[in-house]
Amino acid sequence: MSDPENHRRLLFHIAYRMLGRVADAEDMVQETMLRWHRADTSEIREPQAWLTTTITRLCIDQLRLARRQREEYVGIWLPEPLLEDLPGDPSDDSALADSLGVAFMMLLEELAPVERAVFLLREAFGYDYEAIAAIVGKSAASCRQIVSRAKARFDKAPDHTPTATEEAERLVREFVQATQTGELAELIAKLTDDAVLYSDGGGKVRAALLPILGPDRIARMFIGLRRFHTDGPPPARFVRINGSPGVLVRGGDGNLSAMTFALEEGKVKAVYIVRNPDKLAGVRI
């Protein structure tokens, strides 16, 4: 009989993409393990299939319970940052890393819980439709339709594929440096004409309630924040967040921010800033 601990990493991958929260994903993994130890495992022929089915169904139920919380969330909801040194680091698995990007996970919020499970199991984890149908309790044909509709919807969305190349890391460092020097023209030049900034404070710390559109407004926002740093720009810690180069920085109000970026043709296309302290409780700078 296979040791269920051998599948813990896979289970975390599934749960994090389903829920967008590290602690919640870990809770789902733990609950799955508890259910395994309570079950009559002598009757389980395929442990991975059993574990995958259990955690997927737990996450679907959890998403349904959290739906109202998401609807009542103050401002923009962004997934909790997944740092490279946290459990379930996908840096050595490019296929899974492609489904970790913040933009991609924001798109997943448009799907109902079962749709999200079907789409992720197929597109991120490569499960066949028969296996997915057994997990979610739908027909294989229905699962195919769910994936087809989701792909059609996502194909119309901007491509903000996460990148972890040396070039991407250089661009991120240059952008952060420009935010600290306060040169408006230099900062604007590093943003695409249709750049957008998303900021998640959860109603607990200062953050933009709506996306900030355009390079001029984004640049002026960063420069405006410099007035809160009387002793000069705060030190930045460069890390890998959700499969892409990111940065941790403490603002003038003392609160931590985790920033990651979407890049396009050598410029910053999108900036994602998580400031909600609940989502950064386990992060140390």
Secondary structure, DSSP 4 states (H G I P E B T S, - for coil): ---GGGGHHHHHHHHHHHHS-HHHHHHHHHHHHHHHHHS-GGG-S-HHHHHHHHHHHHHHHHHHHHHHHHHT-SS---PPP-BTTSTT--TT-HHHHTT--HHHHHHHTTS-HHHHHHHHHHHTT---HHHHHHHHTS-HHHHHHHHHHHHHHHHTS-------SHHHHHHHHHHHHHHHHT-HHHHHHTEEEEEEEEEE-TTTS---SS-EESHHHHHHHHHHHGGG-TTSSPPEEEEEETTEEEEEEE-TTS-EEEEEEEEETTEEEEEEEE--GGGSTT---
